[in-house]
Amino acid sequence: MGVRARVRRVVAVLGLGVRRLLGKLSTRESTRLLFSVTGVAVAIMLMTTVSGVAVGLASQSAVQSENVDYWVVPEGGSVDTIAVSTDGPKLGDTHRLAAELSRDERVSYATPVLLQVVPVPSADGPQYVLFLGVVPPRNATPTIAGLPTARLTPGDPYYADGQYNGTWTGEVVVNPAAANILNVTSGSVVAPRGTDRNFSVVGVSDEQFTTGVGVTPVALVHLSELQQVTGATGGDAADQLLVSTNSPGVQQRLEGVYPNTVVVTRSGIATQQVSTSSLPAAMGVAALLISLVVGVLFTATMMGLEITNDRQTLGTLTALGYSSRSLAVLVAAETVTLAVVGGVVGVGLGAVGIVAVNRLATSVFGVESLAVFEPGLLVYGLGVALLIGLLATPYPIWLSHRTDPLAVIRR
């Protein structure tokens, strides 16, 4: 038999296997096959949902600005404080230090950043917003955490050389998430709980700010005004210092401005983002392994029972001239098709699961988006389903080889 004839025969056997399996499923001829499809679908659904959560967790954003080249953070917090963290070690005397650095001709701008979660009353009860306190540069208009500093008065008028009695600007820029939960627009008043100081919205940005738990409501204000509202005026504290420069020599100076601090470069940020992704990666790997084990065991067992129940048909095919190799191809085609059908159903259910997780996160934690459904998850789910089918084929193939055509014909 020529190569071309062999290929045609293999294709014909594969087609027969696919049609046999789909025919059994469409006529509900075998409950075992429906159970097997359900098992694979549940495994792929859970894997897709968990992977969606892992993708969401891996999309953390740093509190940073365009063209920022260095971050100065307390040594106790190391580079972890670059991510959103409001309870780590603080830097002190930050206004003076930022002003000194800004006078360096090699530095484009320098600004401290204070992070505070502030409760703000709303019609639906208190809402918690991440406030960022900064000193807007006079010679630049950077965007910090997706919020434009151009809307704020340059400098920090209320600081007044540490007296905290200067002009209160009350300016605040919010992102769409904060505007939504507070139901505010430009010109609206934002009144943090526990203080008689108010802010007026001077702009709503177009960008959202995402962290490991989804979109975060963020507000940008002057540093001294946030310090006053949150009772952090003592020590002129901030969580980190952002420095923009085109000169590598600035790093050496930054390393000496504070004791017990770490200077992180832009490349260090990339390294940290990779290292902090270990949890999402672990979740994804665990979901993959569990799905493979459950899917393979379920598919192999149910297909084994189906082969045992279908011995008469297999024996008849053997008597008609089907070789053991052709039977193996037939059984493999049925097994893989079964797994792929379960994968298609599972990916669809996984998308529904991601929507359900996000709704639950919104209702319980107030997080708008915890899990993310990327198009790649569709291919990923179907690929894993195909792998499940391939790994599950040896057992039903082995059972098919034990079929004695003479014994079947005598029955």
C-alpha positions as semicolon CSV with decimal commas, in nm:
position;residue;x (nm);y (nm);z (nm)
1;M;0,000;0,000;0,000
2;G;0,140;0,338;-0,101
3;V;0,196;0,629;0,133
4;R;-0,089;0,826;-0,020
5;A;-0,331;0,537;0,026
6;R;-0,221;0,495;0,388
7;V;-0,278;0,864;0,457
8;R;-0,626;0,844;0,303
9;R;-0,706;0,540;0,516
10;V;-0,588;0,709;0,836
11;V;-0,792;1,020;0,753
12;A;-1,096;0,805;0,684
13;V;-1,057;0,621;1,015
14;L;-1,013;0,952;1,200
15;G;-1,328;1,086;1,037
16;L;-1,518;0,772;1,133
17;G;-1,405;0,809;1,493
18;V;-1,514;1,173;1,511
19;R;-1,852;1,099;1,352
20;R;-1,913;0,799;1,580
21;L;-1,840;1,001;1,891
22;L;-2,046;1,304;1,788
23;G;-2,330;1,075;1,685
24;K;-2,336;0,906;2,024
25;L;-2,335;1,244;2,199
26;S;-2,608;1,393;1,981
27;T;-2,838;1,093;2,033
28;R;-2,747;1,061;2,402
29;E;-2,671;0,696;2,329
30;S;-2,413;0,673;2,606
31;T;-2,453;0,833;2,948
32;R;-2,088;0,753;3,015
33;L;-1,977;0,980;2,732
34;L;-2,193;1,265;2,860
35;F;-2,040;1,220;3,205
36;S;-1,694;1,227;3,050
37;V;-1,769;1,549;2,859
38;T;-1,900;1,699;3,183
39;G;-1,586;1,598;3,371
40;V;-1,354;1,756;3,116
41;A;-1,576;2,065;3,093
42;V;-1,568;2,118;3,470
43;A;-1,189;2,074;3,478
44;I;-1,136;2,323;3,193
45;M;-1,391;2,564;3,344
46;L;-1,207;2,573;3,677
47;M;-0,871;2,607;3,504
48;T;-0,997;2,893;3,285
49;T;-1,154;3,076;3,578
50;V;-0,847;3,040;3,801
51;S;-0,621;3,139;3,511
52;G;-0,837;3,449;3,457
53;V;-0,787;3,542;3,822
54;A;-0,413;3,477;3,786
55;V;-0,397;3,705;3,481
56;G;-0,581;3,974;3,678
57;L;-0,342;3,940;3,971
58;A;-0,042;3,953;3,742
59;S;-0,150;4,288;3,594
60;Q;-0,026;4,491;3,891
61;S;0,074;4,850;3,829
62;A;0,340;5,046;4,009
63;V;0,273;5,393;4,148
64;Q;0,495;5,569;3,903
65;S;0,516;5,849;3,653
66;E;0,610;5,885;3,290
67;N;0,988;5,902;3,245
68;V;1,060;5,830;3,611
69;D;1,401;5,665;3,626
70;Y;1,458;5,617;4,000
71;W;1,247;5,531;4,303
72;V;1,382;5,594;4,652
73;V;1,210;5,366;4,904
74;P;1,277;5,277;5,270
75;E;1,510;4,983;5,315
76;G;1,256;4,802;5,531
77;G;1,007;4,808;5,247
78;S;1,264;4,755;4,970
79;V;1,113;4,754;4,624
80;D;0,789;4,608;4,756
81;T;0,678;4,959;4,855
82;I;0,672;5,059;4,490
83;A;0,352;4,861;4,453
84;V;0,044;4,996;4,627
85;S;0,116;4,971;4,999
86;T;0,000;5,215;5,264
87;D;0,139;5,067;5,584
88;G;0,509;5,022;5,514
89;P;0,812;5,224;5,633
90;K;0,808;5,596;5,549
91;L;1,056;5,854;5,430
92;G;1,085;6,180;5,623
93;D;1,157;6,546;5,544
94;T;1,049;6,480;5,188
95;H;0,959;6,835;5,080
96;R;1,310;6,962;5,152
97;L;1,477;6,667;4,986
98;A;1,261;6,687;4,672
99;A;1,335;7,059;4,644
100;E;1,710;6,998;4,673
101;L;1,703;6,728;4,409
102;S;1,493;6,944;4,175
103;R;1,761;7,214;4,191
104;D;2,011;6,967;4,044
105;E;2,032;7,054;3,673
106;R;2,057;6,684;3,590
107;V;1,714;6,618;3,743
108;S;1,401;6,692;3,540
109;Y;1,180;6,673;3,848
110;A;1,150;6,499;4,183
111;T;0,838;6,447;4,391
112;P;0,750;6,256;4,706
113;V;0,448;6,025;4,696
114;L;0,230;5,956;5,001
115;L;-0,025;5,675;4,976
116;Q;-0,326;5,677;5,206
117;V;-0,658;5,493;5,188
118;V;-0,916;5,755;5,285
119;P;-1,286;5,690;5,362
120;V;-1,516;5,926;5,174
121;P;-1,892;5,944;5,251
122;S;-2,126;5,884;4,958
123;A;-2,493;5,812;4,896
124;D;-2,419;5,438;4,918
125;G;-2,222;5,466;5,241
126;P;-1,849;5,524;5,299
127;Q;-1,627;5,448;5,000
128;Y;-1,254;5,387;5,033
129;V;-1,033;5,571;4,787
130;L;-0,655;5,550;4,747
131;F;-0,528;5,909;4,779
132;L;-0,187;5,996;4,634
133;G;-0,019;6,306;4,772
134;V;0,246;6,461;4,545
135;V;0,429;6,788;4,484
136;P;0,343;6,881;4,122
137;P;0,661;6,994;3,942
138;R;0,679;7,352;3,818
139;N;0,874;7,268;3,503
140;A;0,697;6,947;3,400
141;T;0,349;6,796;3,392
142;P;0,394;6,424;3,452
143;T;0,116;6,172;3,484
144;I;0,135;5,978;3,810
145;A;-0,065;5,656;3,849
146;G;-0,262;5,756;3,542
147;L;-0,360;6,095;3,690
148;P;-0,232;6,419;3,529
149;T;-0,052;6,659;3,762
150;A;-0,116;6,939;3,511
151;R;-0,460;6,992;3,671
152;L;-0,299;7,074;4,009
153;T;-0,133;7,401;4,111
154;P;0,247;7,359;4,075
155;G;0,435;7,322;4,400
156;D;0,267;7,269;4,736
157;P;0,124;7,603;4,861
158;Y;-0,029;7,472;5,184
159;Y;0,306;7,331;5,305
160;A;0,443;7,685;5,371
161;D;0,795;7,572;5,465
162;G;0,662;7,316;5,708
163;Q;0,410;7,541;5,884
164;Y;0,108;7,383;5,710
165;N;-0,076;7,716;5,711
166;G;-0,042;7,829;5,349
167;T;-0,311;7,852;5,083
168;W;-0,538;7,548;5,077
169;T;-0,597;7,464;4,711
170;G;-0,840;7,179;4,776
171;E;-0,769;7,046;4,427
172;V;-0,819;6,677;4,348
173;V;-0,796;6,477;4,028
174;V;-0,978;6,142;4,027
175;N;-0,976;5,843;3,796
176;P;-1,298;5,699;3,644
177;A;-1,329;5,434;3,918
178;A;-1,321;5,696;4,194
179;A;-1,559;5,923;4,003
180;N;-1,799;5,632;3,965
181;I;-1,814;5,515;4,326
182;L;-1,826;5,872;4,461
183;N;-2,066;5,988;4,187
184;V;-1,862;6,303;4,119
185;T;-1,765;6,507;3,814
186;S;-1,551;6,816;3,761
187;G;-1,656;7,078;4,014
188;S;-1,799;6,829;4,264
189;V;-1,694;6,839;4,629
190;V;-1,512;6,548;4,791
191;A;-1,528;6,556;5,172
192;P;-1,310;6,292;5,343
193;R;-1,452;6,151;5,664
194;G;-1,311;6,275;5,993
195;T;-1,195;6,619;5,878
196;D;-1,346;6,958;5,802
197;R;-1,126;6,997;5,493
198;N;-1,288;6,948;5,153
199;F;-1,156;6,896;4,803
200;S;-1,298;7,012;4,471
201;V;-1,266;6,787;4,167
202;V;-1,061;6,970;3,904
203;G;-1,048;6,683;3,658
204;V;-1,140;6,322;3,587
205;S;-0,867;6,128;3,409
206;D;-0,925;5,886;3,122
207;E;-0,696;5,616;3,260
208;Q;-0,778;5,354;3,519
209;F;-0,529;5,237;3,780
210;T;-0,508;4,860;3,818
211;T;-0,347;4,662;4,096
212;G;-0,341;4,293;4,180
213;V;-0,707;4,306;4,282
214;G;-0,837;4,491;3,978
215;V;-0,925;4,854;3,909
216;T;-0,861;5,081;4,207
217;P;-1,032;5,416;4,277
218;V;-0,752;5,673;4,300
219;A;-0,739;6,046;4,378
220;L;-0,441;6,279;4,329
221;V;-0,390;6,576;4,564
222;H;-0,111;6,795;4,699
223;L;0,116;6,617;4,945
224;S;0,077;6,860;5,236
225;E;-0,302;6,861;5,204
226;L;-0,315;6,481;5,221
227;Q;-0,078;6,490;5,517
228;Q;-0,311;6,737;5,690
229;V;-0,626;6,533;5,620
230;T;-0,471;6,206;5,738
231;G;-0,274;6,343;6,033
232;A;0,064;6,273;5,874
233;T;0,214;6,621;5,903
234;G;0,467;6,516;6,166
235;G;0,798;6,434;6,003
236;D;0,681;6,532;5,653
237;A;0,633;6,165;5,567
238;A;0,596;5,997;5,227
239;D;0,615;5,640;5,104
240;Q;0,855;5,690;4,815
241;L;1,036;5,949;4,609
242;L;1,013;5,963;4,229
243;V;1,305;6,112;4,038
244;S;1,314;6,176;3,663
245;T;1,653;6,224;3,502
246;N;1,854;6,141;3,192
247;S;2,182;6,123;3,383
248;P;2,294;5,787;3,528
249;G;2,522;5,976;3,766
250;V;2,222;6,089;3,972
251;Q;2,184;5,739;4,117
252;Q;2,501;5,775;4,321
253;R;2,370;6,096;4,478
254;L;2,033;5,938;4,553
255;E;2,201;5,651;4,735
256;G;2,339;5,899;4,986
257;V;2,043;6,129;5,049
258;Y;1,873;5,899;5,302
259;P;2,011;5,642;5,542
260;N;1,850;5,297;5,525
261;T;1,693;5,346;5,183
262;V;1,710;5,161;4,853
263;V;1,735;5,326;4,511
264;V;1,547;5,124;4,251
265;T;1,606;5,177;3,880
266;R;1,353;5,127;3,602
267;S;1,515;4,788;3,528
268;G;1,470;4,703;3,895
269;I;1,098;4,768;3,858
270;A;1,082;4,516;3,574
271;T;1,267;4,259;3,785
272;Q;1,034;4,318;4,078
273;Q;0,726;4,281;3,861
274;V;0,855;3,944;3,747
275;S;0,926;3,828;4,102
276;T;0,591;3,944;4,241
277;S;0,416;3,744;3,970
278;S;0,510;3,417;4,146
279;L;0,168;3,388;4,311
280;P;-0,034;3,422;3,988
281;A;0,210;3,185;3,817
282;A;0,171;2,931;4,097
283;M;-0,208;2,958;4,070
284;G;-0,191;2,901;3,696
285;V;0,040;2,600;3,725
286;A;-0,171;2,445;4,001
287;A;-0,488;2,491;3,796
288;L;-0,320;2,333;3,493
289;L;-0,194;2,028;3,684
290;I;-0,526;1,968;3,859
291;S;-0,716;2,000;3,530
292;L;-0,482;1,757;3,357
293;V;-0,502;1,495;3,632
294;V;-0,880;1,517;3,673
295;G;-0,947;1,537;3,300
296;V;-0,717;1,249;3,204
297;L;-0,844;1,015;3,478
298;F;-1,207;1,095;3,405
299;T;-1,173;1,063;3,028
300;A;-0,963;0,746;3,037
301;T;-1,198;0,576;3,283
302;M;-1,519;0,663;3,101
303;M;-1,377;0,583;2,758
304;G;-1,250;0,253;2,899
305;L;-1,601;0,167;3,012
306;E;-1,736;0,274;2,673
307;I;-1,484;0,053;2,488
308;T;-1,575;-0,242;2,710
309;N;-1,943;-0,185;2,634
310;D;-1,873;-0,140;2,262
311;R;-1,668;-0,456;2,208
312;Q;-1,923;-0,604;1,968
313;T;-1,885;-0,314;1,726
314;L;-1,505;-0,322;1,754
315;G;-1,504;-0,698;1,700
316;T;-1,719;-0,659;1,392
317;L;-1,482;-0,395;1,253
318;T;-1,191;-0,632;1,316
319;A;-1,371;-0,910;1,137
320;L;-1,432;-0,675;0,843
321;G;-1,059;-0,619;0,806
322;Y;-0,972;-0,335;1,042
323;S;-0,619;-0,386;1,173
324;S;-0,523;-0,326;1,535
325;R;-0,352;-0,006;1,422
326;S;-0,671;0,118;1,255
327;L;-0,870;0,038;1,571
328;A;-0,614;0,231;1,775
329;V;-0,655;0,533;1,545
330;L;-1,034;0,502;1,570
331;V;-1,033;0,487;1,951
332;A;-0,779;0,771;1,974
333;A;-0,996;0,989;1,748
334;E;-1,301;0,925;1,965
335;T;-1,110;0,995;2,287
336;V;-0,953;1,319;2,163
337;T;-1,283;1,437;2,014
338;L;-1,455;1,371;2,345
339;A;-1,195;1,579;2,531
340;V;-1,211;1,866;2,279
341;V;-1,592;1,880;2,304
342;G;-1,553;1,900;2,682
343;G;-1,291;2,171;2,633
344;V;-1,523;2,384;2,419
345;V;-1,797;2,359;2,680
346;G;-1,546;2,421;2,961
347;V;-1,403;2,738;2,806
348;G;-1,753;2,878;2,766
349;L;-1,835;2,796;3,127
350;G;-1,499;2,944;3,231
351;A;-1,592;3,277;3,071
352;V;-1,916;3,270;3,268
353;G;-1,717;3,182;3,581
354;I;-1,491;3,484;3,533
355;V;-1,796;3,710;3,508
356;A;-1,935;3,552;3,826
357;V;-1,604;3,600;4,010
358;N;-1,593;3,967;3,913
359;R;-1,952;4,023;4,026
360;L;-1,879;3,850;4,356
361;A;-1,564;4,057;4,403
362;T;-1,760;4,374;4,330
363;S;-2,040;4,293;4,574
364;V;-1,816;4,167;4,856
365;F;-1,492;4,363;4,822
366;G;-1,593;4,658;4,603
367;V;-1,337;4,555;4,338
368;E;-1,457;4,615;3,984
369;S;-1,237;4,361;3,804
370;L;-1,053;4,077;3,974
371;A;-1,038;3,823;3,690
372;V;-0,962;3,894;3,325
373;F;-1,071;3,690;3,022
374;E;-0,802;3,721;2,757
375;P;-0,847;3,567;2,408
376;G;-0,541;3,359;2,484
377;L;-0,737;3,174;2,752
378;L;-0,964;3,036;2,479
379;V;-0,670;2,882;2,294
380;Y;-0,514;2,774;2,623
381;G;-0,828;2,591;2,736
382;L;-0,873;2,411;2,404
383;G;-0,504;2,320;2,397
384;V;-0,523;2,167;2,745
385;A;-0,837;1,976;2,645
386;L;-0,653;1,837;2,342
387;L;-0,363;1,735;2,568
388;I;-0,607;1,563;2,805
389;G;-0,744;1,362;2,514
390;L;-0,398;1,259;2,396
391;L;-0,286;1,156;2,745
392;A;-0,607;0,958;2,802
393;T;-0,583;0,748;2,482
394;P;-0,343;0,467;2,591
395;Y;-0,589;0,299;2,830
396;P;-0,891;0,271;2,593
397;I;-0,656;0,167;2,309
398;W;-0,516;-0,110;2,529
399;L;-0,869;-0,229;2,606
400;S;-0,961;-0,227;2,237
401;H;-0,669;-0,459;2,160
402;R;-0,808;-0,715;2,403
403;T;-1,124;-0,758;2,193
404;D;-1,143;-1,108;2,035
405;P;-1,339;-1,082;1,707
406;L;-1,415;-1,456;1,697
407;A;-1,563;-1,447;2,046
408;V;-1,776;-1,148;1,950
409;I;-1,902;-1,312;1,629
410;R;-1,999;-1,633;1,812
411;R;-2,233;-1,436;2,046
